[in-house]
Amino acid sequence: MTLMDTVFPGLVQVIDRARALGAAWEEVTVPFVASAEDGPVSQVSVMRFTMVLGGTPTDVGCLHAVCTNPAYRRRGPWVRVRCG
């Protein structure tokens, strides 16, 4: 959450308010995080989203909350990070 609040200031407060209203972030999204020695540097989350396709409700995956710590941007794919 610290990484997301760094990239999207105020997002953690919105998530906390939504949780208080019964919409818990952690129940609807799965984060995938890349870390370096000093902690999380990048993440993308996946959540289920229902769309109506050809008249049929269909569950699809939706990518959201994609972010990278500003200190790690534009460093190329050779930066050593650990996913998991």
N, C-alpha and C positions, 0 to 999 in steps of 0.2 A: 504494500500500500504506500510505503514511503516513496518508492520509485514513481508510481502513478501520480502521487500528489506533487512530486517535483515537476513532472511533465505537464500535468493537468491541475494547476493549483485550485484547491477547493473541492476537488472530486471526492476526497475521503469524507468530507463533511456531508456531501450529497448522499454518498453511500450509507453513511451512518443514519441520516434522516430517513432514507428509504427503508433501511432495516427496521427502524422504529415503527414504520407503517406496515410492516409485514412482508416487505420485498427484500429479502436478504441476497446480496450480491453473490456470496459464496454458494448459494443453493442453485443458481442459474448459470454460472459460468465456470469454466475450467481454464486456469492460467497455465501457460508454458513460459518458463523463465530461463533466461541465460544469465549466468553469474560470472564475475571475475573475483579476484582475491578480495576486493573491497565490498563485495555484495552484489545484489541484482543490478544488471545494467540494461536489460532489454526484456520485453515481454509481449506476448500476444495472448488474448483470451478467446475461447470458443464457447458459443452458447447455442442451444437449440432455438430455432425460430420456425414457426408454422406459417406456411404460405399456402394459398389456394392455387393449385396448378390444374388447369383443365377441369375446374369444378370440384377437385378433390383436395381436401386438406392434406398437406405433405410437410413432414418435419425435415428441415434442412439445417446445415451448420452455418453459423454466422461468426465471422472474425470481428473482434472489436477490442477496444482498449490497447491498441498497438502503440508501444512507446519505447523509446531508448533514452537513457540518461544523456543529457546534453554533452557531458564530458566524454562520452564514447561515440558520438556521432562523427561521421565522415572519416573514420579510421580504417575503413575497408574490412573485408571478410577475414583478414589474417589476424585480427585481434583474438587472443585466446580467451574463450569463454566456456563455461560449463553449463550444459543444458540439463534440466532435470528438476 
